[in-house]
Amino acid sequence: MPSPTAAEVVLLCRKLTACIDFFVDAGFRLETIFPADDPRRARLRGHGLDVCLERSDVDGGGHLRISGNRAREITAPNGTVLEFVAASERSRPTWQPATFVVRPADEDPHWITGRAGLLYRDLVNGRQDGWLVASRIRVERGGPVEDYVHFHRVTAQIIYCRTGSVRVVYENQGEPFDMIAGDCVLQPPGIRHRVLECSSDLEVVEVSSPAEHETGVDHELELPNARLAPDEPFAGQRFVRHQGSRSVLQPWDIAGFDCRDTGIGKASNDVVAVRIVRPASAPPGLPFHHANDRRFWFVLRGELVLQRGAATHRLAKNAACVLPPNETFHLNGCTPDLELLEVALNHRALE
């Protein structure tokens, strides 16, 4: 019998015995039945749940979602639906190749209030069939952030600080630190972290895969934690804190441009790589292609002209695009002040 403080799901049923048999067949274990001579209540336990079946003149229905080895759905005599969801189906969408997408700078200025009161603006229409979400994130006002220790069930996630500053703390990474404009972090899958406070002009760009993923709350761990292990991997990836002020420029893979590499590619085992690109002496009409699963570009400042086939796209500040692999594109010029955030994703490196 559950302890006096235990919680349980109560389900009404007209046919108590038939419902008991159904739940036992579905993997639950009968714990108690009351009273023995004319049962009207039965308690069962299974799949991490305590369920109380109570005899009634009506059926209570309900819907229980349970992790299982394979996806299936069954319905009890009282109408309760047991939905078994395979863990692999919950963690990653079905593979889809990249599609070319351009999001103009002035398209849909609407901001949505998300977790911890942060404001989000989506940068990728269609979210690449579930494989990519990119967002501008800002705050309504500076100061302490009402956040909690949490983690994300992702395969790849980076955050680039565009303006302002934000104070954050990460599991096994020591004391809290400030991210300022130009800094970038790789948040490995499952690493616990917390946003502490920020400036009123904070804006970050966050890129994650899959597009829709769970955020878990850790009620036990306090940050900063005593253990210091900055090189310890999380799901095969290492935390990276890239400080823009300490980086050096190097040639980009498109001639005529320089970039600063954040080191995220190496730390993530090439699942995701992040570069900040600036022009050096780019000639007009320069052709290029890439072999990543998809590349996301976001114009931090300035402007560039991108050509795909016969179509020309002028990407101004705050515009974004996704470039599929093995297609030929042309960079038909840019402004001298161009600064471009590039995130290259290789999802199949996980397989």
MOJO-V730963 format. One line per field, one symbol per residue. ss: DSSP state (A for helix, B for strand, O for the rest). Layout:
ss: ???
This chain:
ss: OOOOOOOOBBBBBOOAAAAAAAAAAOOOBBBBBBOOOOOOBBBBBBOOBBBBBBBOOOOOOOBBBBBBOOOBBBBOOOOOBBBBBBAAAAAOOOOOOOOOBBBOOOOOOOOBBOAAAOBBBBOOOOAAAAOOBBBBBBOOOOBBOOOOOBBBOOOBBBBBBBBOBBBBBBOOOOOOBBBBOOOBBBOOOOOOBBBBBBOOOOBBBBBBBOOOOOBBBOOOOOOOOOOOOOOOOBOOBOOBBBOAAAOOOBBOOOOOBBBBBOOAAAAOOOOBBBBBBBBOOOOOOBBBOOOOOBBBBBBBBOBBBBBBOOBBBBBBOOOBBBBBOOOOBBBBBBOOOOBBBBBBBOAAAAO
